[in-house]
Amino acid sequence: MFSIEHEFDSTVITLIDEGETPLQEDVVINSFAECVTLEQLDPRTDRVMKITLSPEQLRDLGAALNLPEGVYQLRPPHEA
C-alpha cells in the first residue's frame, strides 16, 4: 500500500509494507525538483536514515530494475 501527497515544494510518497511478517518500516520518498530523498526509521537505533539521489541516479535506478546483470551507461537517444 502507498500514499501520495502533493506539498508546496515536493511530492511525498509513503510506502507501507503489507507483506509477510516481519514487516519493514514505512519508506517516505520526497521528490523535489533537484533531488529525491528516501527516509526510513531504523528500529535498532530509533533514528531516521536518509538517502539522497540526484535526478540522474533516480533515472538509472528506474532503468536498472528492468535490466539483466551487467554494467550500463544511459545516453540520450541522439548519442546512441
N, CA, C and O atoms as a Maestro MAE file, in Angstrom:
{
 s_m_m2io_version
 :::
 2.0.0
}

f_m_ct {
 s_m_title
 :::
 protein
 m_atom[320] {
  # First column is atom index #
  i_m_mmod_type
  r_m_x_coord
  r_m_y_coord
  r_m_z_coord
  i_m_residue_number
  s_m_chain_name
  s_m_pdb_residue_name
  s_m_pdb_atom_name
  i_m_atomic_number
  :::
  1 25 0.850 -1.158 0.000 1 A "MET " " N  " 7
  2 3 0.000 0.000 0.000 1 A "MET " " CA " 6
  3 2 0.903 1.230 0.000 1 A "MET " " C  " 6
  4 15 2.012 1.200 0.534 1 A "MET " " O  " 8
  5 25 0.411 2.319 -0.609 2 A "PHE " " N  " 7
  6 3 1.177 3.555 -0.598 2 A "PHE " " CA " 6
  7 2 0.240 4.747 -0.631 2 A "PHE " " C  " 6
  8 15 -0.928 4.632 -1.003 2 A "PHE " " O  " 8
  9 25 0.774 5.895 -0.233 3 A "SER " " N  " 7
  10 3 0.012 7.140 -0.313 3 A "SER " " CA " 6
  11 2 0.835 8.167 -1.067 3 A "SER " " C  " 6
  12 15 2.064 8.095 -1.091 3 A "SER " " O  " 8
  13 25 0.148 9.131 -1.689 4 A "ILE " " N  " 7
  14 3 0.798 10.213 -2.414 4 A "ILE " " CA " 6
  15 2 0.200 11.519 -1.919 4 A "ILE " " C  " 6
  16 15 -1.020 11.668 -1.859 4 A "ILE " " O  " 8
  17 25 1.063 12.462 -1.566 5 A "GLU " " N  " 7
  18 3 0.631 13.786 -1.130 5 A "GLU " " CA " 6
  19 2 1.447 14.829 -1.874 5 A "GLU " " C  " 6
  20 15 2.659 14.676 -2.027 5 A "GLU " " O  " 8
  21 25 0.796 15.883 -2.335 6 A "HIS " " N  " 7
  22 3 1.484 16.969 -3.021 6 A "HIS " " CA " 6
  23 2 1.652 18.131 -2.049 6 A "HIS " " C  " 6
  24 15 0.674 18.739 -1.616 6 A "HIS " " O  " 8
  25 25 2.895 18.428 -1.715 7 A "GLU " " N  " 7
  26 3 3.233 19.536 -0.836 7 A "GLU " " CA " 6
  27 2 3.611 20.743 -1.690 7 A "GLU " " C  " 6
  28 15 3.607 20.663 -2.918 7 A "GLU " " O  " 8
  29 25 3.935 21.855 -1.046 8 A "PHE " " N  " 7
  30 3 4.296 23.082 -1.759 8 A "PHE " " CA " 6
  31 2 5.504 22.871 -2.669 8 A "PHE " " C  " 6
  32 15 5.482 23.265 -3.835 8 A "PHE " " O  " 8
  33 25 6.558 22.249 -2.135 9 A "ASP " " N  " 7
  34 3 7.802 22.125 -2.895 9 A "ASP " " CA " 6
  35 2 8.190 20.690 -3.241 9 A "ASP " " C  " 6
  36 15 9.277 20.459 -3.769 9 A "ASP " " O  " 8
  37 25 7.318 19.723 -2.952 10 A "SER " " N  " 7
  38 3 7.664 18.327 -3.244 10 A "SER " " CA " 6
  39 2 6.418 17.465 -3.324 10 A "SER " " C  " 6
  40 15 5.322 17.859 -2.925 10 A "SER " " O  " 8
  41 25 6.636 16.278 -3.855 11 A "THR " " N  " 7
  42 3 5.623 15.229 -3.815 11 A "THR " " CA " 6
  43 2 6.118 14.197 -2.811 11 A "THR " " C  " 6
  44 15 7.275 13.780 -2.873 11 A "THR " " O  " 8
  45 25 5.261 13.783 -1.892 12 A "VAL " " N  " 7
  46 3 5.646 12.839 -0.846 12 A "VAL " " CA " 6
  47 2 4.907 11.523 -1.078 12 A "VAL " " C  " 6
  48 15 3.678 11.479 -1.109 12 A "VAL " " O  " 8
  49 25 5.683 10.454 -1.240 13 A "ILE " " N  " 7
  50 3 5.126 9.110 -1.408 13 A "ILE " " CA " 6
  51 2 5.540 8.292 -0.193 13 A "ILE " " C  " 6
  52 15 6.718 8.263 0.165 13 A "ILE " " O  " 8
  53 25 4.585 7.630 0.438 14 A "THR " " N  " 7
  54 3 4.883 6.766 1.582 14 A "THR " " CA " 6
  55 2 4.542 5.335 1.199 14 A "THR " " C  " 6
  56 15 3.408 5.035 0.826 14 A "THR " " O  " 8
  57 25 5.538 4.449 1.293 15 A "LEU " " N  " 7
  58 3 5.353 3.029 1.008 15 A "LEU " " CA " 6
  59 2 5.159 2.292 2.323 15 A "LEU " " C  " 6
  60 15 5.995 2.381 3.223 15 A "LEU " " O  " 8
  61 25 4.060 1.567 2.430 16 A "ILE " " N  " 7
  62 3 3.726 0.847 3.657 16 A "ILE " " CA " 6
  63 2 3.823 -0.649 3.383 16 A "ILE " " C  " 6
  64 15 3.158 -1.157 2.480 16 A "ILE " " O  " 8
  65 25 4.637 -1.351 4.145 17 A "ASP " " N  " 7
  66 3 4.855 -2.785 3.941 17 A "ASP " " CA " 6
  67 2 3.633 -3.573 4.379 17 A "ASP " " C  " 6
  68 15 3.204 -3.487 5.529 17 A "ASP " " O  " 8
  69 25 3.080 -4.339 3.454 18 A "GLU " " N  " 7
  70 3 1.931 -5.189 3.767 18 A "GLU " " CA " 6
  71 2 2.259 -6.655 3.558 18 A "GLU " " C  " 6
  72 15 1.363 -7.499 3.558 18 A "GLU " " O  " 8
  73 25 3.534 -6.966 3.382 19 A "GLY " " N  " 7
  74 3 3.924 -8.342 3.123 19 A "GLY " " CA " 6
  75 2 3.843 -9.201 4.366 19 A "GLY " " C  " 6
  76 15 3.210 -8.843 5.359 19 A "GLY " " O  " 8
  77 25 4.492 -10.329 4.286 20 A "GLU " " N  " 7
  78 3 4.514 -11.245 5.428 20 A "GLU " " CA " 6
  79 2 5.428 -10.694 6.516 20 A "GLU " " C  " 6
  80 15 6.359 -9.937 6.239 20 A "GLU " " O  " 8
  81 25 5.154 -11.076 7.732 21 A "THR " " N  " 7
  82 3 5.982 -10.627 8.843 21 A "THR " " CA " 6
  83 2 7.337 -11.321 8.771 21 A "THR " " C  " 6
  84 15 7.386 -12.464 8.317 21 A "THR " " O  " 8
  85 25 8.413 -10.717 9.181 22 A "PRO " " N  " 7
  86 3 8.449 -9.400 9.823 22 A "PRO " " CA " 6
  87 2 8.302 -8.284 8.787 22 A "PRO " " C  " 6
  88 15 8.914 -8.327 7.720 22 A "PRO " " O  " 8
  89 25 7.490 -7.297 9.119 23 A "LEU " " N  " 7
  90 3 7.266 -6.162 8.228 23 A "LEU " " CA " 6
  91 2 8.389 -5.140 8.375 23 A "LEU " " C  " 6
  92 15 8.976 -4.993 9.447 23 A "LEU " " O  " 8
  93 25 8.674 -4.445 7.291 24 A "GLN " " N  " 7
  94 3 9.674 -3.380 7.316 24 A "GLN " " CA " 6
  95 2 8.998 -2.058 7.668 24 A "GLN " " C  " 6
  96 15 7.788 -1.906 7.499 24 A "GLN " " O  " 8
  97 25 9.783 -1.114 8.154 25 A "GLU " " N  " 7
  98 3 9.269 0.219 8.476 25 A "GLU " " CA " 6
  99 2 8.837 0.930 7.188 25 A "GLU " " C  " 6
  100 15 9.319 0.604 6.103 25 A "GLU " " O  " 8
  101 25 7.928 1.900 7.314 26 A "ASP " " N  " 7
  102 3 7.484 2.679 6.160 26 A "ASP " " CA " 6
  103 2 8.680 3.369 5.509 26 A "ASP " " C  " 6
  104 15 9.645 3.731 6.182 26 A "ASP " " O  " 8
  105 25 8.602 3.546 4.193 27 A "VAL " " N  " 7
  106 3 9.600 4.309 3.450 27 A "VAL " " CA " 6
  107 2 8.915 5.569 2.948 27 A "VAL " " C  " 6
  108 15 7.868 5.499 2.304 27 A "VAL " " O  " 8
  109 25 9.509 6.728 3.244 28 A "VAL " " N  " 7
  110 3 8.964 8.009 2.810 28 A "VAL " " CA " 6
  111 2 9.883 8.562 1.729 28 A "VAL " " C  " 6
  112 15 11.083 8.732 1.946 28 A "VAL " " O  " 8
  113 25 9.301 8.844 0.552 29 A "ILE " " N  " 7
  114 3 10.054 9.361 -0.589 29 A "ILE " " CA " 6
  115 2 9.600 10.793 -0.835 29 A "ILE " " C  " 6
  116 15 8.416 11.049 -1.050 29 A "ILE " " O  " 8
  117 25 10.541 11.717 -0.803 30 A "ASN " " N  " 7
  118 3 10.264 13.131 -1.087 30 A "ASN " " CA " 6
  119 2 10.885 13.466 -2.436 30 A "ASN " " C  " 6
  120 15 12.101 13.377 -2.601 30 A "ASN " " O  " 8
  121 25 10.061 13.847 -3.390 31 A "SER " " N  " 7
  122 3 10.539 14.182 -4.730 31 A "SER " " CA " 6
  123 2 10.544 15.704 -4.890 31 A "SER " " C  " 6
  124 15 9.492 16.336 -4.981 31 A "SER " " O  " 8
  125 25 11.740 16.272 -4.921 32 A "PHE " " N  " 7
  126 3 11.936 17.705 -5.132 32 A "PHE " " CA " 6
  127 2 12.404 17.922 -6.568 32 A "PHE " " C  " 6
  128 15 12.697 16.954 -7.269 32 A "PHE " " O  " 8
  129 25 12.479 19.160 -7.016 33 A "ALA " " N  " 7
  130 3 12.948 19.456 -8.370 33 A "ALA " " CA " 6
  131 2 14.413 19.053 -8.547 33 A "ALA " " C  " 6
  132 15 14.804 18.602 -9.624 33 A "ALA " " O  " 8
  133 25 15.233 19.215 -7.490 34 A "GLU " " N  " 7
  134 3 16.674 18.994 -7.624 34 A "GLU " " CA " 6
  135 2 17.167 17.645 -7.101 34 A "GLU " " C  " 6
  136 15 18.310 17.268 -7.359 34 A "GLU " " O  " 8
  137 25 16.314 16.904 -6.363 35 A "CYS " " N  " 7
  138 3 16.739 15.612 -5.821 35 A "CYS " " CA " 6
  139 2 15.538 14.829 -5.312 35 A "CYS " " C  " 6
  140 15 14.421 15.341 -5.236 35 A "CYS " " O  " 8
  141 25 15.798 13.587 -4.969 36 A "VAL " " N  " 7
  142 3 14.793 12.720 -4.356 36 A "VAL " " CA " 6
  143 2 15.421 12.155 -3.086 36 A "VAL " " C  " 6
  144 15 16.555 11.676 -3.109 36 A "VAL " " O  " 8
  145 25 14.679 12.211 -1.970 37 A "THR " " N  " 7
  146 3 15.185 11.628 -0.736 37 A "THR " " CA " 6
  147 2 14.323 10.438 -0.340 37 A "THR " " C  " 6
  148 15 13.111 10.433 -0.555 37 A "THR " " O  " 8
  149 25 14.970 9.425 0.246 38 A "LEU " " N  " 7
  150 3 14.282 8.257 0.784 38 A "LEU " " CA " 6
  151 2 14.606 8.204 2.266 38 A "LEU " " C  " 6
  152 15 15.773 8.291 2.648 38 A "LEU " " O  " 8
  153 25 13.580 8.062 3.111 39 A "GLU " " N  " 7
  154 3 13.772 8.024 4.557 39 A "GLU " " CA " 6
  155 2 13.091 6.792 5.126 39 A "GLU " " C  " 6
  156 15 11.996 6.419 4.705 39 A "GLU " " O  " 8
  157 25 13.762 6.161 6.098 40 A "GLN " " N  " 7
  158 3 13.180 5.004 6.784 40 A "GLN " " CA " 6
  159 2 13.718 4.959 8.200 40 A "GLN " " C  " 6
  160 15 14.912 5.152 8.430 40 A "GLN " " O  " 8
  161 25 12.829 4.704 9.149 41 A "LEU " " N  " 7
  162 3 13.224 4.564 10.545 41 A "LEU " " CA " 6
  163 2 14.024 3.283 10.721 41 A "LEU " " C  " 6
  164 15 13.607 2.218 10.267 41 A "LEU " " O  " 8
  165 25 15.172 3.387 11.379 42 A "ASP " " N  " 7
  166 3 15.955 2.207 11.750 42 A "ASP " " CA " 6
  167 2 15.554 1.854 13.177 42 A "ASP " " C  " 6
  168 15 15.952 2.549 14.112 42 A "ASP " " O  " 8
  169 25 14.773 0.789 13.367 43 A "PRO " " N  " 7
  170 3 14.274 0.478 14.709 43 A "PRO " " CA " 6
  171 2 15.381 0.098 15.691 43 A "PRO " " C  " 6
  172 15 15.180 0.175 16.903 43 A "PRO " " O  " 8
  173 25 16.548 -0.312 15.185 44 A "ARG " " N  " 7
  174 3 17.651 -0.667 16.092 44 A "ARG " " CA " 6
  175 2 18.238 0.554 16.781 44 A "ARG " " C  " 6
  176 15 18.640 0.492 17.942 44 A "ARG " " O  " 8
  177 25 18.285 1.684 16.040 45 A "THR " " N  " 7
  178 3 18.864 2.903 16.596 45 A "THR " " CA " 6
  179 2 17.814 3.964 16.902 45 A "THR " " C  " 6
  180 15 18.125 4.981 17.522 45 A "THR " " O  " 8
  181 25 16.574 3.735 16.473 46 A "ASP " " N  " 7
  182 3 15.473 4.681 16.620 46 A "ASP " " CA " 6
  183 2 15.792 6.008 15.938 46 A "ASP " " C  " 6
  184 15 15.378 7.071 16.402 46 A "ASP " " O  " 8
  185 25 16.538 5.934 14.822 47 A "ARG " " N  " 7
  186 3 16.892 7.113 14.025 47 A "ARG " " CA " 6
  187 2 16.383 6.934 12.612 47 A "ARG " " C  " 6
  188 15 16.341 5.819 12.091 47 A "ARG " " O  " 8
  189 25 15.995 8.043 11.991 48 A "VAL " " N  " 7
  190 3 15.565 8.015 10.590 48 A "VAL " " CA " 6
  191 2 16.809 8.094 9.716 48 A "VAL " " C  " 6
  192 15 17.626 9.003 9.856 48 A "VAL " " O  " 8
  193 25 16.937 7.131 8.817 49 A "MET " " N  " 7
  194 3 18.065 7.103 7.879 49 A "MET " " CA " 6
  195 2 17.602 7.749 6.577 49 A "MET " " C  " 6
  196 15 16.481 7.506 6.129 49 A "MET " " O  " 8
  197 25 18.461 8.574 5.963 50 A "LYS " " N  " 7
  198 3 18.082 9.285 4.749 50 A "LYS " " CA " 6
  199 2 19.108 9.045 3.645 50 A "LYS " " C  " 6
  200 15 20.315 9.063 3.884 50 A "LYS " " O  " 8
  201 25 18.606 8.820 2.435 51 A "ILE " " N  " 7
  202 3 19.425 8.686 1.239 51 A "ILE " " CA " 6
  203 2 18.950 9.753 0.265 51 A "ILE " " C  " 6
  204 15 17.745 9.937 0.089 51 A "ILE " " O  " 8
  205 25 19.884 10.459 -0.373 52 A "THR " " N  " 7
  206 3 19.550 11.474 -1.365 52 A "THR " " CA " 6
  207 2 20.052 11.034 -2.725 52 A "THR " " C  " 6
  208 15 21.222 10.684 -2.876 52 A "THR " " O  " 8
  209 25 19.163 11.051 -3.725 53 A "LEU " " N  " 7
  210 3 19.503 10.680 -5.093 53 A "LEU " " CA " 6
  211 2 19.342 11.886 -6.008 53 A "LEU " " C  " 6
  212 15 18.402 12.667 -5.859 53 A "LEU " " O  " 8
  213 25 20.262 12.034 -6.954 54 A "SER " " N  " 7
  214 3 20.109 13.060 -7.982 54 A "SER " " CA " 6
  215 2 19.073 12.575 -8.992 54 A "SER " " C  " 6
  216 15 18.748 11.388 -9.015 54 A "SER " " O  " 8
  217 25 18.553 13.466 -9.822 55 A "PRO " " N  " 7
  218 3 17.613 13.021 -10.860 55 A "PRO " " CA " 6
  219 2 18.231 11.950 -11.772 55 A "PRO " " C  " 6
  220 15 17.533 11.041 -12.223 55 A "PRO " " O  " 8
  221 25 19.520 12.059 -12.039 56 A "GLU " " N  " 7
  222 3 20.189 11.079 -12.888 56 A "GLU " " CA " 6
  223 2 20.284 9.711 -12.203 56 A "GLU " " C  " 6
  224 15 20.097 8.680 -12.848 56 A "GLU " " O  " 8
  225 25 20.571 9.701 -10.913 57 A "GLN " " N  " 7
  226 3 20.623 8.436 -10.177 57 A "GLN " " CA " 6
  227 2 19.247 7.784 -10.131 57 A "GLN " " C  " 6
  228 15 19.139 6.563 -10.247 57 A "GLN " " O  " 8
  229 25 18.197 8.580 -9.963 58 A "LEU " " N  " 7
  230 3 16.847 8.041 -9.951 58 A "LEU " " CA " 6
  231 2 16.493 7.449 -11.311 58 A "LEU " " C  " 6
  232 15 15.881 6.383 -11.384 58 A "LEU " " O  " 8
  233 25 16.872 8.131 -12.384 59 A "ARG " " N  " 7
  234 3 16.650 7.616 -13.741 59 A "ARG " " CA " 6
  235 2 17.355 6.272 -13.924 59 A "ARG " " C  " 6
  236 15 16.776 5.323 -14.454 59 A "ARG " " O  " 8
  237 25 18.619 6.204 -13.477 60 A "ASP " " N  " 7
  238 3 19.385 4.964 -13.608 60 A "ASP " " CA " 6
  239 2 18.776 3.841 -12.779 60 A "ASP " " C  " 6
  240 15 18.755 2.692 -13.222 60 A "ASP " " O  " 8
  241 25 18.285 4.150 -11.594 61 A "LEU " " N  " 7
  242 3 17.640 3.139 -10.753 61 A "LEU " " CA " 6
  243 2 16.409 2.581 -11.451 61 A "LEU " " C  " 6
  244 15 16.204 1.367 -11.473 61 A "LEU " " O  " 8
  245 25 15.591 3.453 -12.019 62 A "GLY " " N  " 7
  246 3 14.406 3.008 -12.743 62 A "GLY " " CA " 6
  247 2 14.764 2.087 -13.896 62 A "GLY " " C  " 6
  248 15 14.094 1.078 -14.115 62 A "GLY " " O  " 8
  249 25 15.808 2.421 -14.632 63 A "ALA " " N  " 7
  250 3 16.245 1.574 -15.753 63 A "ALA " " CA " 6
  251 2 16.808 0.254 -15.248 63 A "ALA " " C  " 6
  252 15 16.563 -0.794 -15.846 63 A "ALA " " O  " 8
  253 25 17.559 0.296 -14.158 64 A "ALA " " N  " 7
  254 3 18.213 -0.914 -13.638 64 A "ALA " " CA " 6
  255 2 17.219 -1.965 -13.171 64 A "ALA " " C  " 6
  256 15 17.524 -3.158 -13.194 64 A "ALA " " O  " 8
  257 25 16.049 -1.544 -12.753 65 A "LEU " " N  " 7
  258 3 15.059 -2.501 -12.266 65 A "LEU " " CA " 6
  259 2 14.594 -3.456 -13.357 65 A "LEU " " C  " 6
  260 15 14.060 -4.523 -13.055 65 A "LEU " " O  " 8
  261 25 14.787 -3.090 -14.622 66 A "ASN " " N  " 7
  262 3 14.311 -3.904 -15.735 66 A "ASN " " CA " 6
  263 2 15.416 -4.451 -16.626 66 A "ASN " " C  " 6
  264 15 15.143 -4.904 -17.737 66 A "ASN " " O  " 8
  265 25 16.649 -4.417 -16.162 67 A "LEU " " N  " 7
  266 3 17.773 -4.888 -16.972 67 A "LEU " " CA " 6
  267 2 18.447 -6.097 -16.327 67 A "LEU " " C  " 6
  268 15 18.393 -6.259 -15.108 67 A "LEU " " O  " 8
  269 25 19.083 -6.949 -17.141 68 A "PRO " " N  " 7
  270 3 19.822 -8.081 -16.580 68 A "PRO " " CA " 6
  271 2 21.146 -7.610 -15.964 68 A "PRO " " C  " 6
  272 15 21.529 -6.448 -16.099 68 A "PRO " " O  " 8
  273 25 21.823 -8.517 -15.299 69 A "GLU " " N  " 7
  274 3 23.108 -8.235 -14.673 69 A "GLU " " CA " 6
  275 2 24.074 -7.641 -15.689 69 A "GLU " " C  " 6
  276 15 24.111 -8.084 -16.837 69 A "GLU " " O  " 8
  277 25 24.855 -6.646 -15.283 70 A "GLY " " N  " 7
  278 3 25.827 -6.021 -16.179 70 A "GLY " " CA " 6
  279 2 26.135 -4.609 -15.732 70 A "GLY " " C  " 6
  280 15 25.665 -4.168 -14.683 70 A "GLY " " O  " 8
  281 25 26.926 -3.894 -16.527 71 A "VAL " " N  " 7
  282 3 27.279 -2.502 -16.269 71 A "VAL " " CA " 6
  283 2 26.731 -1.686 -17.430 71 A "VAL " " C  " 6
  284 15 26.940 -2.035 -18.592 71 A "VAL " " O  " 8
  285 25 26.035 -0.605 -17.121 72 A "TYR " " N  " 7
  286 3 25.349 0.174 -18.141 72 A "TYR " " CA " 6
  287 2 25.608 1.661 -17.959 72 A "TYR " " C  " 6
  288 15 25.905 2.129 -16.860 72 A "TYR " " O  " 8
  289 25 25.490 2.397 -19.068 73 A "GLN " " N  " 7
  290 3 25.512 3.855 -19.020 73 A "GLN " " CA " 6
  291 2 24.419 4.345 -19.956 73 A "GLN " " C  " 6
  292 15 24.443 4.066 -21.155 73 A "GLN " " O  " 8
  293 25 23.458 5.076 -19.401 74 A "LEU " " N  " 7
  294 3 22.372 5.591 -20.220 74 A "LEU " " CA " 6
  295 2 22.840 6.841 -20.943 74 A "LEU " " C  " 6
  296 15 23.511 7.692 -20.360 74 A "LEU " " O  " 8
  297 25 22.481 6.947 -22.218 75 A "ARG " " N  " 7
  298 3 22.842 8.117 -23.019 75 A "ARG " " CA " 6
  299 2 21.596 8.640 -23.711 75 A "ARG " " C  " 6
  300 15 20.671 7.878 -23.990 75 A "ARG " " O  " 8
  301 25 21.569 9.937 -23.988 76 A "PRO " " N  " 7
  302 3 20.442 10.487 -24.734 76 A "PRO " " CA " 6
  303 2 20.322 9.793 -26.100 76 A "PRO " " C  " 6
  304 15 21.336 9.355 -26.644 76 A "PRO " " O  " 8
  305 25 19.115 9.679 -26.667 77 A "PRO " " N  " 7
  306 3 18.916 8.964 -27.924 77 A "PRO " " CA " 6
  307 2 19.798 9.462 -29.064 77 A "PRO " " C  " 6
  308 15 20.216 8.661 -29.900 77 A "PRO " " O  " 8
  309 25 20.094 10.758 -29.122 78 A "HIS " " N  " 7
  310 3 20.906 11.283 -30.232 78 A "HIS " " CA " 6
  311 2 22.377 10.860 -30.150 78 A "HIS " " C  " 6
  312 15 23.112 11.010 -31.126 78 A "HIS " " O  " 8
  313 25 22.814 10.336 -29.001 79 A "GLU " " N  " 7
  314 3 24.193 9.873 -28.832 79 A "GLU " " CA " 6
  315 2 24.347 8.386 -29.042 79 A "GLU " " C  " 6
  316 15 25.475 7.893 -29.065 79 A "GLU " " O  " 8
  317 25 23.269 7.652 -29.196 80 A "ALA " " N  " 7
  318 3 23.329 6.190 -29.298 80 A "ALA " " CA " 6
  319 2 23.938 5.731 -30.596 80 A "ALA " " C  " 6
  320 15 24.058 4.529 -30.831 80 A "ALA " " O  " 8
  :::
 }
 m_bond[319] {
  # First column is bond index #
  i_m_from
  i_m_to
  i_m_order
  :::
  1 1 2 1
  2 2 3 1
  3 3 4 2
  4 3 5 1
  5 5 6 1
  6 6 7 1
  7 7 8 2
  8 7 9 1
  9 9 10 1
  10 10 11 1
  11 11 12 2
  12 11 13 1
  13 13 14 1
  14 14 15 1
  15 15 16 2
  16 15 17 1
  17 17 18 1
  18 18 19 1
  19 19 20 2
  20 19 21 1
  21 21 22 1
  22 22 23 1
  23 23 24 2
  24 23 25 1
  25 25 26 1
  26 26 27 1
  27 27 28 2
  28 27 29 1
  29 29 30 1
  30 30 31 1
  31 31 32 2
  32 31 33 1
  33 33 34 1
  34 34 35 1
  35 35 36 2
  36 35 37 1
  37 37 38 1
  38 38 39 1
  39 39 40 2
  40 39 41 1
  41 41 42 1
  42 42 43 1
  43 43 44 2
  44 43 45 1
  45 45 46 1
  46 46 47 1
  47 47 48 2
  48 47 49 1
  49 49 50 1
  50 50 51 1
  51 51 52 2
  52 51 53 1
  53 53 54 1
  54 54 55 1
  55 55 56 2
  56 55 57 1
  57 57 58 1
  58 58 59 1
  59 59 60 2
  60 59 61 1
  61 61 62 1
  62 62 63 1
  63 63 64 2
  64 63 65 1
  65 65 66 1
  66 66 67 1
  67 67 68 2
  68 67 69 1
  69 69 70 1
  70 70 71 1
  71 71 72 2
  72 71 73 1
  73 73 74 1
  74 74 75 1
  75 75 76 2
  76 75 77 1
  77 77 78 1
  78 78 79 1
  79 79 80 2
  80 79 81 1
  81 81 82 1
  82 82 83 1
  83 83 84 2
  84 83 85 1
  85 85 86 1
  86 86 87 1
  87 87 88 2
  88 87 89 1
  89 89 90 1
  90 90 91 1
  91 91 92 2
  92 91 93 1
  93 93 94 1
  94 94 95 1
  95 95 96 2
  96 95 97 1
  97 97 98 1
  98 98 99 1
  99 99 100 2
  100 99 101 1
  101 101 102 1
  102 102 103 1
  103 103 104 2
  104 103 105 1
  105 105 106 1
  106 106 107 1
  107 107 108 2
  108 107 109 1
  109 109 110 1
  110 110 111 1
  111 111 112 2
  112 111 113 1
  113 113 114 1
  114 114 115 1
  115 115 116 2
  116 115 117 1
  117 117 118 1
  118 118 119 1
  119 119 120 2
  120 119 121 1
  121 121 122 1
  122 122 123 1
  123 123 124 2
  124 123 125 1
  125 125 126 1
  126 126 127 1
  127 127 128 2
  128 127 129 1
  129 129 130 1
  130 130 131 1
  131 131 132 2
  132 131 133 1
  133 133 134 1
  134 134 135 1
  135 135 136 2
  136 135 137 1
  137 137 138 1
  138 138 139 1
  139 139 140 2
  140 139 141 1
  141 141 142 1
  142 142 143 1
  143 143 144 2
  144 143 145 1
  145 145 146 1
  146 146 147 1
  147 147 148 2
  148 147 149 1
  149 149 150 1
  150 150 151 1
  151 151 152 2
  152 151 153 1
  153 153 154 1
  154 154 155 1
  155 155 156 2
  156 155 157 1
  157 157 158 1
  158 158 159 1
  159 159 160 2
  160 159 161 1
  161 161 162 1
  162 162 163 1
  163 163 164 2
  164 163 165 1
  165 165 166 1
  166 166 167 1
  167 167 168 2
  168 167 169 1
  169 169 170 1
  170 170 171 1
  171 171 172 2
  172 171 173 1
  173 173 174 1
  174 174 175 1
  175 175 176 2
  176 175 177 1
  177 177 178 1
  178 178 179 1
  179 179 180 2
  180 179 181 1
  181 181 182 1
  182 182 183 1
  183 183 184 2
  184 183 185 1
  185 185 186 1
  186 186 187 1
  187 187 188 2
  188 187 189 1
  189 189 190 1
  190 190 191 1
  191 191 192 2
  192 191 193 1
  193 193 194 1
  194 194 195 1
  195 195 196 2
  196 195 197 1
  197 197 198 1
  198 198 199 1
  199 199 200 2
  200 199 201 1
  201 201 202 1
  202 202 203 1
  203 203 204 2
  204 203 205 1
  205 205 206 1
  206 206 207 1
  207 207 208 2
  208 207 209 1
  209 209 210 1
  210 210 211 1
  211 211 212 2
  212 211 213 1
  213 213 214 1
  214 214 215 1
  215 215 216 2
  216 215 217 1
  217 217 218 1
  218 218 219 1
  219 219 220 2
  220 219 221 1
  221 221 222 1
  222 222 223 1
  223 223 224 2
  224 223 225 1
  225 225 226 1
  226 226 227 1
  227 227 228 2
  228 227 229 1
  229 229 230 1
  230 230 231 1
  231 231 232 2
  232 231 233 1
  233 233 234 1
  234 234 235 1
  235 235 236 2
  236 235 237 1
  237 237 238 1
  238 238 239 1
  239 239 240 2
  240 239 241 1
  241 241 242 1
  242 242 243 1
  243 243 244 2
  244 243 245 1
  245 245 246 1
  246 246 247 1
  247 247 248 2
  248 247 249 1
  249 249 250 1
  250 250 251 1
  251 251 252 2
  252 251 253 1
  253 253 254 1
  254 254 255 1
  255 255 256 2
  256 255 257 1
  257 257 258 1
  258 258 259 1
  259 259 260 2
  260 259 261 1
  261 261 262 1
  262 262 263 1
  263 263 264 2
  264 263 265 1
  265 265 266 1
  266 266 267 1
  267 267 268 2
  268 267 269 1
  269 269 270 1
  270 270 271 1
  271 271 272 2
  272 271 273 1
  273 273 274 1
  274 274 275 1
  275 275 276 2
  276 275 277 1
  277 277 278 1
  278 278 279 1
  279 279 280 2
  280 279 281 1
  281 281 282 1
  282 282 283 1
  283 283 284 2
  284 283 285 1
  285 285 286 1
  286 286 287 1
  287 287 288 2
  288 287 289 1
  289 289 290 1
  290 290 291 1
  291 291 292 2
  292 291 293 1
  293 293 294 1
  294 294 295 1
  295 295 296 2
  296 295 297 1
  297 297 298 1
  298 298 299 1
  299 299 300 2
  300 299 301 1
  301 301 302 1
  302 302 303 1
  303 303 304 2
  304 303 305 1
  305 305 306 1
  306 306 307 1
  307 307 308 2
  308 307 309 1
  309 309 310 1
  310 310 311 1
  311 311 312 2
  312 311 313 1
  313 313 314 1
  314 314 315 1
  315 315 316 2
  316 315 317 1
  317 317 318 1
  318 318 319 1
  319 319 320 2
  :::
 }
}
